[in-house]
Amino acid sequence: MLRRVLAGWCRCRATFDAPTLTTAANLAATRRSTGDYAGARELFERVLERSRAILGEDRPITVAARDALSALDTDVRT
């Protein structure tokens, strides 16, 4: 469901903005919770890259994406 929401949202919007980044981060978290670590990593990395560029380094979405990538590394190692 989130994948369809994100795809539709991206088609309607010219750029990634905070709501789009939040949706992408939620989809990444869902992928992580289902064991799709590669898919989660790819999406969290995109969220981190775009949120840094659009919103800045200290915004909550950017910080959360960075933290999620770090936690994902821990999940993969265990």
C-alpha positions in Angstrom: 0.0 0.0 0.0 2.7 2.5 1.0 4.6 1.7 -2.2 1.5 2.7 -4.3 1.0 5.8 -2.2 4.6 6.9 -2.7 4.6 6.2 -6.4 1.4 8.2 -6.9 2.6 11.0 -4.7 5.9 11.2 -6.7 3.9 11.4 -10.0 1.9 14.3 -8.7 4.7 16.3 -7.2 7.7 17.9 -9.0 10.1 17.3 -6.2 10.4 15.4 -2.9 9.1 17.5 -0.1 8.6 16.7 3.6 5.4 14.7 3.3 6.9 12.6 0.4 10.1 12.0 2.4 8.0 10.9 5.4 6.0 8.5 3.2 9.3 7.1 1.7 10.8 6.7 5.2 7.6 4.9 6.4 7.9 2.5 3.4 11.6 1.9 4.2 10.7 1.1 7.8 8.1 -1.3 6.6 10.6 -3.0 4.4 13.0 -3.2 7.3 10.4 -4.8 9.6 9.6 -7.4 7.0 13.3 -8.3 6.6 13.8 -6.6 3.2 17.0 -5.0 4.4 18.4 -4.2 0.9 15.1 -2.5 -0.1 15.0 -0.6 3.2 18.7 0.5 2.8 18.1 1.8 -0.7 15.0 3.8 0.3 16.6 5.2 3.5 19.6 6.3 1.6 17.4 8.1 -0.9 15.5 9.8 1.9 18.7 10.8 3.6 20.2 12.2 0.4 17.1 14.2 -0.6 16.3 15.4 2.9 19.8 16.7 3.3 19.5 18.6 0.0 16.0 19.9 0.4 15.5 20.4 4.2 19.0 20.5 5.7 21.2 18.4 8.0 19.4 19.2 11.3 15.8 18.5 10.3 13.9 15.7 12.0 13.5 13.7 8.8 17.2 13.9 8.0 18.2 12.9 11.5 15.7 10.0 11.6 16.9 8.7 8.2 20.5 8.8 9.4 19.5 7.0 12.6 17.5 4.4 10.7 20.5 3.6 8.5 22.6 3.1 11.5 20.0 0.8 13.1 19.7 -1.1 9.9 23.5 -1.8 10.0 23.0 -3.3 13.4 20.1 -5.4 12.2 22.1 -6.8 9.3 25.1 -7.6 11.5 23.0 -9.6 14.0 
